[in-house]
Amino acid sequence: VVSGSTDKTIKVWHLETGKEERALSGHPAEVNSVAIAPDGSRIVSGSDDSTIKVWNLETGREERALTGHTGPVNSVAVTPDGTRIISGSRDKTIKVWNLETGREERALTGH
């Protein structure tokens, strides 16, 4: 289980024991949304700092930060095939990102 918090961290929890396994720090603002890639190798987080971060679940290290939103990121998801990140922001856009490269592929506006 993974959670994001107003304390600016992401925590990884052991489901059976309920104990914290790891805390990830890197966002300078609260973390609004987290998602785990289908293969369990990465965590994606969205924050009030307007960025999306990709983390290596095994090492806990940040792999990359995705920038492009101009407002807080409210939601993140990883597609079922594990190739893309979908993010929603208070800037009224939904963005589609390539998980491997971090490149923005598409922006949907008007929401």
C-alpha positions as CSV (number, residue, x, y, z in Angstrom):
1,V,0.0,0.0,0.0
2,V,1.3,3.5,-0.9
3,S,0.0,6.8,0.5
4,G,0.7,10.5,-0.1
5,S,0.3,13.2,2.6
6,T,0.1,16.8,3.5
7,D,3.5,16.3,5.2
8,K,5.0,16.2,1.7
9,T,6.0,12.5,1.9
10,I,5.0,9.2,0.2
11,K,4.8,6.2,2.5
12,V,5.0,2.5,1.5
13,W,3.2,0.3,4.0
14,H,3.3,-3.5,4.5
15,L,-0.3,-4.6,4.1
16,E,-0.1,-7.6,6.4
17,T,1.7,-6.0,9.3
18,G,0.5,-2.4,8.9
19,K,4.0,-1.2,9.4
20,E,5.7,1.6,7.4
21,E,8.4,0.1,5.1
22,R,9.7,3.3,3.6
23,A,9.1,7.1,3.4
24,L,10.0,8.9,0.2
25,S,10.7,12.7,0.3
26,G,11.2,15.0,-2.7
27,H,8.1,17.1,-3.2
28,P,8.3,20.5,-1.6
29,A,4.5,20.6,-1.2
30,E,1.7,18.2,-0.2
31,V,1.3,14.9,-2.1
32,N,-2.3,14.7,-3.4
33,S,-2.2,11.4,-5.4
34,V,-0.1,8.3,-5.8
35,A,-0.3,5.3,-8.1
36,I,1.7,2.1,-8.5
37,A,2.7,0.8,-11.9
38,P,1.1,-2.5,-12.8
39,D,4.4,-4.4,-12.6
40,G,5.0,-3.0,-9.1
41,S,8.4,-1.4,-10.0
42,R,7.4,2.3,-9.8
43,I,5.4,4.7,-7.8
44,V,4.0,7.9,-9.5
45,S,3.0,10.9,-7.3
46,G,1.3,14.2,-8.0
47,S,1.7,17.2,-5.8
48,D,0.6,20.8,-5.0
49,D,4.1,21.7,-6.4
50,S,2.6,21.1,-9.9
51,T,4.9,18.2,-10.6
52,I,4.6,14.5,-11.1
53,K,7.4,12.3,-9.8
54,V,8.4,8.8,-10.8
55,W,10.0,6.7,-8.0
56,N,11.8,3.4,-8.1
57,L,9.8,1.3,-5.6
58,E,12.7,-1.0,-4.7
59,T,15.3,1.7,-4.0
60,G,13.0,4.5,-3.0
61,R,14.9,6.9,-5.3
62,E,13.3,9.5,-7.6
63,E,13.8,8.6,-11.2
64,R,12.4,11.8,-12.7
65,A,10.2,14.8,-12.2
66,L,7.6,15.6,-14.9
67,T,6.8,19.3,-15.4
68,G,4.2,20.9,-17.5
69,H,1.2,21.5,-15.3
70,T,0.7,25.1,-14.1
71,G,-1.4,24.2,-11.1
72,P,-1.5,21.6,-8.4
73,V,-1.7,17.9,-9.6
74,N,-4.8,16.4,-8.1
75,S,-4.7,12.9,-9.6
76,V,-2.3,10.5,-11.2
77,A,-2.9,7.0,-12.7
78,V,-0.8,4.5,-14.6
79,T,-2.4,2.9,-17.6
80,P,-3.0,-0.9,-17.3
81,D,-0.2,-1.7,-19.8
82,G,2.2,0.4,-17.7
83,T,3.4,2.6,-20.5
84,R,1.7,5.9,-19.7
85,I,0.9,8.2,-16.8
86,I,-2.3,10.2,-16.8
87,S,-2.5,13.3,-14.6
88,G,-5.2,15.8,-13.8
89,S,-4.5,19.2,-12.5
90,R,-6.3,22.3,-11.1
91,D,-4.9,24.0,-14.3
92,K,-7.9,22.4,-16.0
93,T,-5.9,20.0,-18.0
94,I,-5.4,16.2,-18.2
95,K,-2.0,15.2,-19.5
96,V,-0.7,11.9,-20.9
97,W,2.9,11.2,-20.3
98,N,5.3,8.4,-21.5
99,L,6.3,6.6,-18.3
100,E,9.7,5.5,-19.7
101,T,10.8,8.8,-21.2
102,G,8.8,11.3,-19.1
103,R,7.7,13.1,-22.2
104,E,4.3,14.7,-22.4
105,E,2.4,13.0,-25.2
106,R,-0.9,14.9,-25.1
107,A,-2.8,17.5,-23.2
108,L,-6.6,17.5,-22.9
109,T,-8.1,20.9,-22.1
110,G,-11.4,22.3,-21.2
111,H,-12.4,20.3,-18.1
